[in-house]
């Protein structure tokens, strides 16, 4: 990382002289990715004029799809009640009801002309509910294309596709509908399909999204970094380097700040560790805690399908991270805490119907729960706001619109669970008009 937002002259030549190899240039923020087999390379490279820090590119598990609670909806074939929408599964999307998305659509807000970048695992690029809204796709994971690779009996659902569908599944009479059904998707693979990845892939993905003209970036991913600098590397070795962690945070901050300066609203999931950020501050969650990032906690009903008209849709999800100022807003993320395995009248477990239904399988749908599902609800609302504003919009104004329109739940004012409140699509777009 350079001492400014520009790289030293002839950096590649100087790195090569030190027996290193430049693998990527993040010129917009004065950073580069480098590999070397020399154990002393970092110390040597740190002496290059204009270089302020040489940071280890840690690789971690940002999310674990194998541990997710999922339920496949491929066999479900029911027609909607009088929802006013032609999507067959729309009546199961309780999250849209919670944030008043249908009322926002009826007011003319659909996200048209807005581009939302999804930084995630791989995607089902030919999914019938997604492909018409995909503007572009790219991968920053070496050796893995943007297309998700199903592995029978191991991994057949795509976290990235599920997230993308919540934001902008098309209004096409198939399956589900996104919060912003007319928005365009920039799909950026920054994690392996297994959920692991390096910090540099995420940072490259952010810069790519900016270059592609994204109005919103959604990152349904996260990791807790120890503030004291003690952590295990990918080989299981204990690392004790407070400065290294701080420099890594500085690098990420530079990238998220750049994105915001370029007019991009950056939104991230708050995390699923049930961490109370007010009491336990041993970890800093990235990217949720990075500067200019809007962090989203998760809400959910309990037993919604049994009483769809009266069940509270805004309960605090059992797993969500919380704390002030760790949480900016709340949004529907679903839960699996319903206490029994009873089946609904659809033949689907009641607990599964409390989760979020989206485009997670190759040509079908599944339910997932997590702040990963809450963040795209908020990103979709941001897209509706920007669309109603006529296009590009200052991220601070987008956040202000979210704040002014959010439903103030929990304790009055900003609270640890809901932040400034649970996002409300209809109120948000009504304020813009």
Helices and strands as residue ranges (DSSP letters): H 11-17, E 20-26, G 27-29, E 31-36, H 41-45, E 59-61, G 65-67, E 71-72, G 90-92, H 94-98, H 101-106, E 115-120, G 131-133, E 134-139, H 159-168, E 184-189, E 196-198, H 199-211, E 216-219, E 223-226, E 230-232, E 238-240, H 242-261, E 265-269, E 283-286, E 293-300, G 304-307, E 315-316, E 329-332, H 350-353, E 356-358, E 366-368, H 371-388, H 395-405, H 425-432
